[in-house]
Amino acid sequence: MANRKHLTAYVSTPHGSLQKYESDTGKISVISNSMPSDKKDPDRLNSVGTEERHFYEFDYNKYNSTISHYRTNNVLNLFSQ
């Protein structure tokens, strides 16, 4: 897809790196090695993301106030047209 549309693509890998792919040159470069990583990945680069998170830790109040802010400022109306 990136090659067809001549886009620069980014991917976060299970071992904790953020990589950039430049379709025009075919070059892959590592931007960061401090992304959250899978603790079961044998090639893991860091220990970021080792804490367990549960779905109930989601901050619904913050989410709802953010959505309300965007509705008030007509940002969400762009998607409903």
Contacts in CASP RR format, 6 or more apart in sequence:
PFRMAT RR
TARGET T0000
AUTHOR 0000-0000-0000
METHOD contacts of the structure
MODEL  1
MANRKHLTAYVSTPHGSLQKYESDTGKISVISNSMPSDKKDPDRLNSVGT
EERHFYEFDYNKYNSTISHYRTNNVLNLFSQ
1 7 0 8 1.000
1 9 0 8 1.000
2 8 0 8 1.000
2 9 0 8 1.000
2 21 0 8 1.000
2 23 0 8 1.000
3 23 0 8 1.000
5 23 0 8 1.000
6 23 0 8 1.000
6 24 0 8 1.000
7 23 0 8 1.000
8 20 0 8 1.000
8 21 0 8 1.000
8 22 0 8 1.000
8 23 0 8 1.000
9 20 0 8 1.000
9 21 0 8 1.000
9 23 0 8 1.000
10 18 0 8 1.000
10 19 0 8 1.000
10 20 0 8 1.000
10 21 0 8 1.000
10 31 0 8 1.000
11 18 0 8 1.000
11 19 0 8 1.000
11 21 0 8 1.000
12 18 0 8 1.000
12 19 0 8 1.000
12 35 0 8 1.000
12 36 0 8 1.000
13 19 0 8 1.000
13 35 0 8 1.000
14 37 0 8 1.000
14 38 0 8 1.000
14 41 0 8 1.000
15 37 0 8 1.000
15 38 0 8 1.000
15 41 0 8 1.000
15 43 0 8 1.000
15 44 0 8 1.000
15 45 0 8 1.000
16 33 0 8 1.000
16 34 0 8 1.000
16 35 0 8 1.000
16 36 0 8 1.000
16 37 0 8 1.000
16 38 0 8 1.000
16 41 0 8 1.000
16 44 0 8 1.000
16 45 0 8 1.000
16 46 0 8 1.000
16 48 0 8 1.000
17 30 0 8 1.000
17 31 0 8 1.000
17 32 0 8 1.000
17 33 0 8 1.000
17 35 0 8 1.000
17 45 0 8 1.000
18 30 0 8 1.000
18 31 0 8 1.000
18 32 0 8 1.000
18 33 0 8 1.000
18 35 0 8 1.000
19 28 0 8 1.000
19 29 0 8 1.000
19 30 0 8 1.000
19 31 0 8 1.000
20 28 0 8 1.000
20 29 0 8 1.000
20 30 0 8 1.000
20 31 0 8 1.000
21 27 0 8 1.000
21 28 0 8 1.000
22 28 0 8 1.000
22 29 0 8 1.000
33 45 0 8 1.000
33 46 0 8 1.000
34 46 0 8 1.000
34 48 0 8 1.000
35 46 0 8 1.000
35 48 0 8 1.000
36 48 0 8 1.000
36 49 0 8 1.000
37 44 0 8 1.000
37 45 0 8 1.000
37 46 0 8 1.000
37 47 0 8 1.000
37 48 0 8 1.000
37 49 0 8 1.000
38 44 0 8 1.000
39 47 0 8 1.000
39 49 0 8 1.000
39 50 0 8 1.000
67 76 0 8 1.000
70 76 0 8 1.000
END
